[in-house]
């Protein structure tokens, strides 16, 4: 079975947040009901595309993988069904997070993909990729302040919103995240 595609977006070689940024621009150029195929090589795009579609009201149809390329299928929804991705209001910078490392009432939640986390993460950070957060939410204490980090602040924005919707009240999105993190890091051996 083949899927009728109206537009194809080449996002190969681009890292977060660029596949989503380019997807948003292309979705603005197509009509409701049309299907966009996004070709990407960034493994994080699997979660990013699902999260972006969910947060905007567009429809994530699915993905398939061939070799190193991920093929994401998205359907543009009617304007009455869509919305702009909102910026989570509680945003802190990297320097603010540095002051919270090693405080027992603080949870640093890293929502990047496992491959990103393994090679460099903030000491003590809990790794729960954005795509797994909903089903693993019980692993996080609602009593702690939660600092959500990703590569650039986009996935962490979506994660912070999800935590807030699930009743977590002390949640902070860390921007710009690991791309400009100059604090301590460690890697898995």
Contact map, one row per residue, 1 for C-alpha under 8 A:
111000000000000000000000000000000000000000000000000000000000000000000000000000000000000000000000000000000000000000000000000000000000000000000000000000000000000000000000000000000000000000000
111100000000000000000000000000000000000000000000000000000000000000000000000000000000000000000000000000000000000000000000000000000000000000000000000000000000000000000000000000000000000000000
111110000000000000000000000000000000000000000000000000000000000000000000000000000000000000000000000000000000000000000000000000000000000000000000000000000000000000000000000000000000000000000
011111000000000000000000000000000010000000000000000000000000000000000000000000000000000000000000000000000000000000000000000000000000000000000000000000000000000000000000000000000000000000000
001111110000000000000000000000000111100000000000000000000000000000000000000000000000000000000000000000000000000000000000000000000000000000000000000000000000000000000000000000000000000000000
000111110000000000000000000000000111100000000000000000000000000000000000000000000000000000000000000000000000000000000000000000000000000000000000000000000000000000000000000000000000000000000
000011111000000000000000000001000011100000000000000000000000000000000000000000000000000000000000000000000000000000000000000000000000000000000000000000000000000000000000000000000000000000000
000011111100000000000000000000000001111000000000000000000000000000000000000000000000000000000000000000000000000000000000000000000000000000000000000000000000000000000000000000000000000000000
000000111110000000000110010000000001111000000000000000000000000000000000000000000000000000000000000000000000000000000000000000000000000000000000000000000000000000000000000000000000000000000
000000011111000000000000000000000000011100000000000000000000000000000000000000000000000000000000000000000000000000000000000000000000000000000000000000000000000000000000000000000000000000000
000000001111110001100100000000000000011110000000000000000000000000000000000000000000000000000000000000000000000000000000000000000000000000000000000000000000000000000000000000000000000000000
000000000111110000000000000000000000001111000000000000000000000000001000000000000000000000000000000000000000000000000000000000000000000000000000000000000000000000000000000000000000000000000
000000000011111000000000000000000000000111000000000000000000000000000000000000000000000000000000000000000000000000000000000000000000000000000000000000000000000000000000000000000000000000000
000000000011111101100000000000000000000111000000000000000000000000000000000000000000000000000000000000000000000000000000000000000000000000000000000000000000000000000000000000000000000000000
000000000000111111100000000000000000000001000000000000000000000000000000000000000000000000000000000000000000000000000000000000000000000000000000000000000000000000000000000000000000000000000
000000000000011111110000000000000000000001011000000000000000000000000000000000000000000000000000000000000000000000000000000000000000000000000000000000110000000000000000000000000000000000000
000000000000001111111000000000000000000000000000000000000000000000000000000000000000000000000000000000000000000000000000000000000000000000000000000000010100000000000000000000000000000000000
000000000010011111111100000000000000000000000000000000000000000000000000000000000000000000000000000000000000000000000000000000000000000000000000000000000000000000000000000000000000000000000
000000000010011111111110000000000000000100001000000000000000000000000000000000000000000000000000000000000000000000000000000000000000000000000000000000000000000000000000000000000000000000000
000000000000000111111111000000000000000000001001100100000000000000000000000000000000000000000000000000000000000000000000000000000000000000000000000000000000000000000000000000000000000000000
000000000000000011111111100000000000000000000000000000000000000000000000000000000000000000000000000000000000000000000000000000000000000000000000000000000000000000000000000000000000000000000
000000001010000001111111110000000000000000000000000000000000000000000000000000000000000000000000000000000000000000000000000000000000000000000000000000000000000000000000000000000000000000000
000000001000000000111111111000000000010000000000000000000000000000000000000000000000000000000000000000000000000000000000000000000000000000000000000000000000000000000000000000000000000000000
000000000000000000011111111100000000000000000000000000000000000000000000000000000000000000000000000000000000000000000000000000000000000000000000000000000000000000000000000000000000000000000
000000000000000000001111111110000000000000000000000000000000000000000000000000000000000000000000000000000000000000000000000000000000000000000000000000000000000000000000000000000000000000000
000000001000000000000111111111000000000000000000000000000000000000000000000000000000000000000000000000000000000000000000000000000000000000000000000000000000000000000000000000000000000000000
000000000000000000000011111111100001000000000000000000000000000000000000000100000000000000000000000000000000000000000000000000000000000000000000000000000000000000000000000000000000000000000
000000000000000000000001111111100000000000000000000000000000000000000000000000000000000000000000000000000000000000000000000000000000000000000000000000000000000000000000000000000000000000000
000000000000000000000000111111100000000000000000000000000000000000000000000000000000000000000000000000000000000000000000000000000000000000000000000000000000000000000000000000000000000000000
000000100000000000000000011111110100000000000000000000000000000000000000000100000000000000000000000000000000000000000000000000000000000000000000000000000000000000000000000000000000000000000
000000000000000000000000001111111100000000000000000000000000000000000000000100000000000000000000000000000000000000000000000000000000000000000000000000000000000000000000000000000000000000000
000000000000000000000000000001111100000000000000000000000000000000000000001111100000000000000000000000000000000000000000000000000000000000000000000000000000000000000000000000000000000000000
000000000000000000000000000000111110000000000000000000000000000000000000001111000000000000000000000000000000000000000000000000000000000000000000000000000000000000000000000000000000000000000
000011000000000000000000000001111111000000000000000000000000000000000000001100000000000000000000000000000000000000000000000000000000000000000000000000000000000000000000000000000000000000000
000111100000000000000000000000001111100000000000000000000000000000000000111100000000000000000000000000000000000000000000000000000000000000000000000000000000000000000000000000000000000000000
000011111000000000000000001000000111110000000000000000000000000000000000111100000000000000000000000000000000000000000000000000000000000000000000000000000000000000000000000000000000000000000
000011111000000000000000000000000011111000000000000000000000000000000011110000000000000000000000000000000000000000000000000000000000000000000000000000000000000000000000000000000000000000000
000000011110000000000010000000000001111100000000000000000000000000000111110000000000000000000000000000000000000000000000000000000000000000000000000000000000000000000000000000000000000000000
000000011111000000000000000000000000111110000000000000000000000000001111000000000000000000000000000000000000000000000000000000000000000000000000000000000000000000000000000000000000000000000
000000000111110000100000000000000000011111001000000000000000000000001111000000000000000000000000000000000000000000000000000000000000000000000000000000000000000000000000000000000000000000000
000000000011110000000000000000000000001111101000000000000000000000011100000000000000000000000000000000000000000000000000000000000000000000000000000000000000000000000000000000000000000000000
000000000001111100000000000000000000000111111000000000000000000000000100000000000000000000000000000000000000000000000000000000000000000000000000000000000000000000000000000000000000000000000
000000000000000000000000000000000000000011111100000000000000000000000100000000000000000000000000000000000000000010000000000000000000000000000000000000000000000000000000000000000000000000000
000000000000000100000000000000000000000001111111000000000000000000000000000000000000000000000000000000000000000110000000000000000000000000000000000000000000000000000000000000000000000000000
000000000000000100110000000000000000000111111111100000000000000000000000000000000000000000000000000000000000000000000000000000000000000000000000000000000000000000000000000000000000000000000
000000000000000000000000000000000000000000111111110000000000001000000101000000000000000000000000000000000000000000000000000000000000000000000000000000000000000000000000000000000000000000000
000000000000000000000000000000000000000000011111111000000000000000000000000000000000000000000000000000000000000000000000000000000110000000000000000000000000000000000000000000000000000000000
000000000000000000010000000000000000000000011111111100000000000000000000000000000000000000000000000000000000000000000000000000000000000000000000000000000010000000000000000000000000000000000
000000000000000000010000000000000000000000001111111110000001000000000001000000000000000000000000000000000000000000000000000000000000000000000000000000000000000000000000000000000000000000000
000000000000000000000000000000000000000000000111111111000001000000000000000000000000000000000000000000000000000000000000000000000000000000000000000000000000000000000000000000000000000000000
000000000000000000000000000000000000000000000011111111100000000000000000000000000000000000000000000000000000000000000000000000000010000000000000000000000010010000000000000000000000000000000
000000000000000000010000000000000000000000000001111111110000000000000000000000000000100000000000000000000000000000000000000000000000000000000000000000000000010000000000000000000000000000000
000000000000000000000000000000000000000000000000111111111111000000000000010000000000000000000000000000000000000000000000000000000000000000000000000000000000000000000000000000000000000000000
000000000000000000000000000000000000000000000000011111111111000000000000000000000000000000000000000000000000000000000000000000000000000000000000000000000000000000000000000000000000000000000
000000000000000000000000000000000000000000000000001111111100000000000000000000000011100000000000000000000000000000000000000000000000000000000000000000000000010000000000000000000000000000000
000000000000000000000000000000000000000000000000000111111100000000000000000000000111100000000000000000000000000000000000000000000000000000000000000000000000000000000000000000000000000000000
000000000000000000000000000000000000000000000000000011111110000000000000000010001110000000000000000000000000000000000000000000000000000000000000000000000000000000000000000000000000000000000
000000000000000000000000000000000000000000000000000011111111000000000000011110001100000000000000000000000000000000000000000000000000000000000000000000000000000000000000000000000000000000000
000000000000000000000000000000000000000000000000000011001111100000000000011110000000000000000000000000000000000000000000000000000000000000000000000000000000000000000000000000000000000000000
000000000000000000000000000000000000000000000000110011000111110000000001111000000000000000000000000000000000000000000000000000000000000000000000000000000000000000000000000000000000000000000
000000000000000000000000000000000000000000000000000000000011111000000001111000000000000000000000000000000000000000000000000000000000000000000000000000000000000000000000000000000000000000000
000000000000000000000000000000000000000000000000000000000001111100000001110000000000000000000000000000000000000000000000000000000000000000000000000000000000000000000000000000000000000000000
000000000000000000000000000000000000000000000100000000000000111110000111100000000000000000000000000000000000000000000000000000000000000000000000000000000000000000000000000000000000000000000
000000000000000000000000000000000000000000000000000000000000011111000111000000000000000000000000000000000000000000000000000000000000000000000000000000000000000000000000000000000000000000000
000000000000000000000000000000000000000000000000000000000000001111111110000000000000000000000000000000000000000000000000000000000000000000000000000000000000000000000000000000000000000000000
000000000000000000000000000000000000000000000000000000000000000111111110000000000000000000000000000000000000000000000000000000000000000000000000000000000000000000000000000000000000000000000
000000000000000000000000000000000000000000000000000000000000000011111000000000000000000000000000000000000000000000000000000000000000000000000000000000000000000000000000000000000000000000000
000000000000000000000000000000000000000010000000000000000000000011111100000000000000000000000000000000000000000000000000000000000000000000000000000000000000000000000000000000000000000000000
000000000001000000000000000000000000001110000000000000000000000011111110000000000000000000000000000000000000000000000000000000000000000000000000000000000000000000000000000000000000000000000
000000000000000000000000000000000000011111100100000000000000001111011111000000000000000000000000000000000000000000000000000000000000000000000000000000000000000000000000000000000000000000000
000000000000000000000000000000000000111100000000000000000000001111001111100000000000000000000000000000000000000000000000000000000000000000000000000000000000000000000000000000000000000000000
000000000000000000000000000000000000111100000100100000000001111100000111110000000000000000000000000000000000000000000000000000000000000000000000000000000000000000000000000000000000000000000
000000000000000000000000000000000011110000000000000000000001111000000011111000000000000000000000000000000000000000000000000000000000000000000000000000000000000000000000000000000000000000000
000000000000000000000000000000000011110000000000000010000111110000000001111100000000000000000000000000000000000000000000000000000000000000000000000000000000000000000000000000000000000000000
000000000000000000000000000000011111000000000000000000000111100000000000111110000000000000000000000000000000000000000000000000000000000000000000000000000000000000000000000000000000000000000
000000000000000000000000001001111111000000000000000000000110000000000000011111000000000000000000000000000000000000000000000000000000000000000000000000000000000000000000000000000000000000000
000000000000000000000000000000011000000000000000000000001110000000000000001111101100000000000000000000000000000000000000000000000000000000000000000000000000000000000000000000000000000000000
000000000000000000000000000000011000000000000000000000000000000000000000000111111100000000000000000000000000000000000000000000000000000000000000000000000000000000000000000000000000000000000
000000000000000000000000000000010000000000000000000000000000000000000000000011111110000000000000000000000000000000000000000000000000000000000000000000000000000000000000000000000000000000000
000000000000000000000000000000000000000000000000000000000000000000000000000001111100000000000000000000000000000000000000000000000000000000000000000000000000000000000000000000000000000000000
000000000000000000000000000000000000000000000000000000001100000000000000000011111110000000000000000000000000000000000000000000000000000000000000000000000000000000000000000000000000000000000
000000000000000000000000000000000000000000000000000000011100000000000000000011111111000000000000000000000000000000000000000000000000000000000000000000000000000000000000000000000000000000000
000000000000000000000000000000000000000000000000000000111000000000000000000000101111100000000000000000000000000000000000000000000000000000000000000000000000000000000000000000000000000000000
000000000000000000000000000000000000000000000000000000110000000000000000000000000111110000000000000000000000000000000000000000000000000000000000000000000000000000000000000000000000000000000
000000000000000000000000000000000000000000000000000100110000000000000000000000000011111000000000000000000000000000000000000000000000000000000000000000000000000000000000000000000000000000000
000000000000000000000000000000000000000000000000000000000000000000000000000000000001111100000000000000000000000000000000000000000000000000000000000000000000000000000000000000000000000000000
000000000000000000000000000000000000000000000000000000000000000000000000000000000000111110000000000000000000000000000000000000000000000000000000000000000000100000000000000000000000000000000
000000000000000000000000000000000000000000000000000000000000000000000000000000000000011111100000000000000000000000000000000000000000000000000000000000000000110110000000000010000000000000000
000000000000000000000000000000000000000000000000000000000000000000000000000000000000001111100000000000000000000000000000000000000000000000000000000000000000000000000000000000000000000000000
000000000000000000000000000000000000000000000000000000000000000000000000000000000000000111110000000000000000000000000000000000000000000000000000000000000000000000000000001110000000000000000
000000000000000000000000000000000000000000000000000000000000000000000000000000000000000111111000000000000000000000000000000000000000000000000000000000000000000000000000000111100000000000000
000000000000000000000000000000000000000000000000000000000000000000000000000000000000000001111101100000000000000000000000000000000000000000000000000000000000000000000000000111100000000000000
000000000000000000000000000000000000000000000000000000000000000000000000000000000000000000111111100000000000000000000000000000000000000000000000000000000000000000000000000001111000000000000
000000000000000000000000000000000000000000000000000000000000000000000000000000000000000000011111110000000000000000000000000000000000000000000000000000000000000000000000000001111001100000000
000000000000000000000000000000000000000000000000000000000000000000000000000000000000000000001111111000000000000000000000000000000000000000000000000000000000000000000000000000000000000000000
000000000000000000000000000000000000000000000000000000000000000000000000000000000000000000011111111100000000000000000000000000000000000000000000000000000000000000000000000000000000000000000
000000000000000000000000000000000000000000000000000000000000000000000000000000000000000000011111111110000000000000000000000000000000000000000000001000000000000000000000000001000000000000000
000000000000000000000000000000000000000000000000000000000000000000000000000000000000000000000111111110000000000000000000000000000000000000000000000000000000000000000000000000000000001000000
000000000000000000000000000000000000000000000000000000000000000000000000000000000000000000000011111110000000000000000000000000000000000000000000000000000000000000000000000000000000000000000
000000000000000000000000000000000000000000000000000000000000000000000000000000000000000000000001111111100100000000000000000000000000000000000000000000000000000000000000000000000000000000000
000000000000000000000000000000000000000000000000000000000000000000000000000000000000000000000000111111100101000000000000001100000000000000000000000000000000000000000000000000000000000000000
000000000000000000000000000000000000000000000000000000000000000000000000000000000000000000000000000111110100000000000000000100000000000000000000000000000000000000000000000000000000000000000
000000000000000000000000000000000000000000000000000000000000000000000000000000000000000000000000000111111100000000000000000000000000000000000000000000000000000000000000000000000000000000000
000000000000000000000000000000000000000000000000000000000000000000000000000000000000000000000000000001111110000000000000000000000000000000000000000000000000000000000000000000000000000000000
000000000000000000000000000000000000000000000000000000000000000000000000000000000000000000000000000000111110000000000000000000000000000000000011100000000000000000000000000000000000000000000
000000000000000000000000000000000000000000000000000000000000000000000000000000000000000000000000000111111111000000000000000000000000000000000001111000000000000000000000000000000000000000000
000000000000000000000000000000000000000000000000000000000000000000000000000000000000000000000000000000011111100000000000000011000000000000011001111000000000000000000000000000000000000000000
000000000000000000000000000000000000000000000000000000000000000000000000000000000000000000000000000010000111110000000000010111000000000000000000011110000000000000000000000000000000000000000
000000000000000000000000000000000000000000000000000000000000000000000000000000000000000000000000000000000011111000000000000011110000000000000000011110000000000000000000000000000000000000000
000000000000000000000000000000000000000000000000000000000000000000000000000000000000000000000000000000000001111100001000100011111000000000000000000111000001000000000000000000000000000000000
000000000000000000000000000000000000000000000000000000000000000000000000000000000000000000000000000000000000111110000000000000111100100000000000000111000011001000000000000000000000000000000
000000000000000000000000000000000000000000010000000000000000000000000000000000000000000000000000000000000000011111011000000000111100000000000000000011100010000000000000000000000000000000000
000000000000000000000000000000000000000000110000000000000000000000000000000000000000000000000000000000000000001111111000000000001100000000000000000000000000000000000000000000000000000000000
000000000000000000000000000000000000000000000000000000000000000000000000000000000000000000000000000000000000000111111100000000101000000000000000000000000000000000000000000000000000000000000
000000000000000000000000000000000000000000000000000000000000000000000000000000000000000000000000000000000000000011111110000000000000000000000000000000000000000000000000000000000000000000000
000000000000000000000000000000000000000000000000000000000000000000000000000000000000000000000000000000000000000111111111000000000000000000000000000000000000000000000000000000000000000000000
000000000000000000000000000000000000000000000000000000000000000000000000000000000000000000000000000000000000010111111111100000100000000000000000000000000000000000000000000000000000000000100
000000000000000000000000000000000000000000000000000000000000000000000000000000000000000000000000000000000000000001111111100000000000000000000000000000000000000000000000000000000000000000110
000000000000000000000000000000000000000000000000000000000000000000000000000000000000000000000000000000000000000000111111100000000000000000000000000000000000000000000000000000000000000001110
000000000000000000000000000000000000000000000000000000000000000000000000000000000000000000000000000000000000000000011111110000000000000000000000000000000000000000000000000000000000000011110
000000000000000000000000000000000000000000000000000000000000000000000000000000000000000000000000000000000000010000001111111010000000000000000000000000000000000000000000000000000100000011100
000000000000000000000000000000000000000000000000000000000000000000000000000000000000000000000000000000000001000000000001111110000000000000000000000000000000000000000000000000000000001111000
000000000000000000000000000000000000000000000000000000000000000000000000000000000000000000000000000010000000000000000000111110000000000000000000000000000000000000000000000000000000000111000
000000000000000000000000000000000000000000000000000000000000000000000000000000000000000000000000000011000001000000000000011111000000000000000000000000000000000000000000000000000000000000000
000000000000000000000000000000000000000000000000000000000000000000000000000000000000000000000000000000000011110000000000111111100000000000000000000000000000000000000000000000000000000000000
000000000000000000000000000000000000000000000000000000000000000000000000000000000000000000000000000000000011110000000000000111110000000000000000000000000000000000000000000000000000000000000
000000000000000000000000000000000000000000000000000000000000000000000000000000000000000000000000000000000000111101001000000011111000000000000000000000000000000000000000000000000000000000000
000000000000000000000000000000000000000000000000000000000000000000000000000000000000000000000000000000000000111100000000000001111101100100000000000000000000000000000000000000000000000000000
000000000000000000000000000000000000000000000000000000000000000000000000000000000000000000000000000000000000011111000000000000111111100000000000000000000000000000000000000000000000000000000
000000000000000000000000000000000000000000000010000000000000000000000000000000000000000000000000000000000000001110000000000000011111110000000000000000000011001000000000000000000000000000000
000000000000000000000000000000000000000000000010001000000000000000000000000000000000000000000000000000000000000000000000000000001111110000000000000000000000000000000000000000000000000000000
000000000000000000000000000000000000000000000000000000000000000000000000000000000000000000000000000000000000000000000000000000011111111100000000000000000000000000000000000000000000000000000
000000000000000000000000000000000000000000000000000000000000000000000000000000000000000000000000000000000000001000000000000000011111111110000000000000000000001000000000000000000000000000000
000000000000000000000000000000000000000000000000000000000000000000000000000000000000000000000000000000000000000000000000000000000111111110000000000000000000000001000000000000000000000000000
000000000000000000000000000000000000000000000000000000000000000000000000000000000000000000000000000000000000000000000000000000000001111111000000000000000000000000000000000000000000000000000
000000000000000000000000000000000000000000000000000000000000000000000000000000000000000000000000000000000000000000000000000000010001111111100000000000000000000000000000000000000000000000000
000000000000000000000000000000000000000000000000000000000000000000000000000000000000000000000000000000000000000000000000000000000000111111110000000000000000000000100000000000000000000000000
000000000000000000000000000000000000000000000000000000000000000000000000000000000000000000000000000000000000000000000000000000000000001111111000000000000000000000000000000000000000000000000
000000000000000000000000000000000000000000000000000000000000000000000000000000000000000000000000000000000000000000000000000000000000000111111000000000000000000000000000000000000000000000000
000000000000000000000000000000000000000000000000000000000000000000000000000000000000000000000000000000000010000000000000000000000000000011111100000000000000000000000000000000000000000000000
000000000000000000000000000000000000000000000000000000000000000000000000000000000000000000000000000000000010000000000000000000000000000001111111000000000000000000000000000000000000000000000
000000000000000000000000000000000000000000000000000000000000000000000000000000000000000000000000000000000000000000000000000000000000000000011111100000000000000000000011110000000000000000000
000000000000000000000000000000000000000000000000000000000000000000000000000000000000000000000000000000001000000000000000000000000000000000001111100000000000000000000000010000000000000000000
000000000000000000000000000000000000000000000000000000000000000000000000000000000000000000000000000000001110000000000000000000000000000000001111110000000000000000000000010000000000000000000
000000000000000000000000000000000000000000000000000000000000000000000000000000000000000000000000000000001110000000000000000000000000000000000111111000000000000000000000011100000000000000000
000000000000000000000000000000000000000000000000000000000000000000000000000000000000000000000000000000000111100000000000000000000000000000000001111100000000000000000000011100000000000000000
000000000000000000000000000000000000000000000000000000000000000000000000000000000000000000000000100000000111100000000000000000000000000000000000111110000000000000000000001111000000000000000
000000000000000000000000000000000000000000000000000000000000000000000000000000000000000000000000000000000001111000000000000000000000000000000000011111000001101100000000001111000000000000000
000000000000000000000000000000000000000000000000000000000000000000000000000000000000000000000000000000000001111100000000000000000000000000000000001111101001000000000000000011101100000000000
000000000000000000000000000000000000000000000000000000000000000000000000000000000000000000000000000000000000011100000000000000000000000000000000000111111111000000000000000001001100000000000
000000000000000100000000000000000000000000000000000000000000000000000000000000000000000000000000000000000000000100000000000000000000000000000000000011111110000000000000000000011110000000000
000000000000000110000000000000000000000000000000000000000000000000000000000000000000000000000000000000000000000000000000000000000000000000000000000001111110000000000000000000111110000000000
000000000000000000000000000000000000000000000000000000000000000000000000000000000000000000000000000000000000000000000000000000000000000000000000000011111111100000000000000011111000000000000
000000000000000010000000000000000000000000000000000000000000000000000000000000000000000000000000000000000000000000000000000000000000000000000000000001111111110000000000000000000000000000000
000000000000000000000000000000000000000000000001001000000000000000000000000000000000000000000000000000000000001100000000000000000100000000000000000001111111111000000000000000000000000000000
000000000000000000000000000000000000000000000000000000000000000000000000000000000000000000000000000000000000011000000000000000000100000000000000000111001111111100000000000011000000000000000
000000000000000000000000000000000000000000000000000000000000000000000000000000000000001100000000000000000000000000000000000000000000000000000000000100001111111110000000000010000000000000000
000000000000000000000000000000000000000000000000001100100000000000000000000000000000000100000000000000000000000000000000000000000000000000000000000000000111111111000000000000000000000000000
000000000000000000000000000000000000000000000000000000000000000000000000000000000000000000000000000000000000001000000000000000000100100000000000000100000011111111100000000000000000000000000
000000000000000000000000000000000000000000000000000000000000000000000000000000000000000100000000000000000000000000000000000000000000000000000000000100000001111111110000001110000000000000000
000000000000000000000000000000000000000000000000000000000000000000000000000000000000000100000000000000000000000000000000000000000000000000000000000000000000111111111000000000000000000000000
000000000000000000000000000000000000000000000000000000000000000000000000000000000000000000000000000000000000000000000000000000000000010000000000000000000000011111111100000000000000000000000
000000000000000000000000000000000000000000000000000000000000000000000000000000000000000000000000000000000000000000000000000000000000000010000000000000000000001111111111001000000000000000000
000000000000000000000000000000000000000000000000000000000000000000000000000000000000000000000000000000000000000000000000000000000000000000000000000000000000000111111111101000000000000000000
000000000000000000000000000000000000000000000000000000000000000000000000000000000000000000000000000000000000000000000000000000000000000000000000000000000000000011111111000000000000000000000
000000000000000000000000000000000000000000000000000000000000000000000000000000000000000000000000000000000000000000000000000000000000000000000000000000000000000001111111000000000000000000000
000000000000000000000000000000000000000000000000000000000000000000000000000000000000000000000000000000000000000000000000000000000000000000000100000000000000000000111111100000000000000000000
000000000000000000000000000000000000000000000000000000000000000000000000000000000000000000000000000000000000000000000000000000000000000000000100000000000000000000111111111000000000000000000
000000000000000000000000000000000000000000000000000000000000000000000000000000000000000000000000000000000000000000000000000000000000000000000100000000000000000000010011111000000000000000000
000000000000000000000000000000000000000000000000000000000000000000000000000000000000000000000000000000000000000000000000000000000000000000000111110000000000000000000001111100000000000000000
000000000000000000000000000000000000000000000000000000000000000000000000000000000000000001000000000000000000000000000000000000000000000000000000111100000000000100110001111110000000000000000
000000000000000000000000000000000000000000000000000000000000000000000000000000000000000001110000000000000000000000000000000000000000000000000000111100000000000100000000011111000000000000000
000000000000000000000000000000000000000000000000000000000000000000000000000000000000000101110000000000000000000000000000000000000000000000000000001110001001100100000000001111100000000000000
000000000000000000000000000000000000000000000000000000000000000000000000000000000000000000111100100000000000000000000000000000000000000000000000001111001001000000000000000111111000000000000
000000000000000000000000000000000000000000000000000000000000000000000000000000000000000000111100000000000000000000000000000000000000000000000000000010011000000000000000000011111000000000000
000000000000000000000000000000000000000000000000000000000000000000000000000000000000000000001100000000000000000000000000000000000000000000000000000000111000000000000000000001111111100000000
000000000000000000000000000000000000000000000000000000000000000000000000000000000000000000001100000000000000000000000000000000000000000000000000000011111000000000000000000001111111100000000
000000000000000000000000000000000000000000000000000000000000000000000000000000000000000000000000000000000000000000000000100000000000000000000000000011110000000000000000000000011111100000000
000000000000000000000000000000000000000000000000000000000000000000000000000000000000000000000000000000000000000000000000000000000000000000000000000000110000000000000000000000011111100000000
000000000000000000000000000000000000000000000000000000000000000000000000000000000000000000000100000000000000000000000000000000000000000000000000000000000000000000000000000000011111110000000
000000000000000000000000000000000000000000000000000000000000000000000000000000000000000000000100000000000000000000000000000000000000000000000000000000000000000000000000000000011111111000000
000000000000000000000000000000000000000000000000000000000000000000000000000000000000000000000000000000000000000000000000000000000000000000000000000000000000000000000000000000000001111100000
000000000000000000000000000000000000000000000000000000000000000000000000000000000000000000000000010000000000000000000000010000000000000000000000000000000000000000000000000000000000111110000
000000000000000000000000000000000000000000000000000000000000000000000000000000000000000000000000000000000000000000000000011000000000000000000000000000000000000000000000000000000000011111000
000000000000000000000000000000000000000000000000000000000000000000000000000000000000000000000000000000000000000000000001111000000000000000000000000000000000000000000000000000000000001111100
000000000000000000000000000000000000000000000000000000000000000000000000000000000000000000000000000000000000000000000011111000000000000000000000000000000000000000000000000000000000000111110
000000000000000000000000000000000000000000000000000000000000000000000000000000000000000000000000000000000000000000001111100000000000000000000000000000000000000000000000000000000000000011111
000000000000000000000000000000000000000000000000000000000000000000000000000000000000000000000000000000000000000000000111000000000000000000000000000000000000000000000000000000000000000001111
000000000000000000000000000000000000000000000000000000000000000000000000000000000000000000000000000000000000000000000000000000000000000000000000000000000000000000000000000000000000000000111
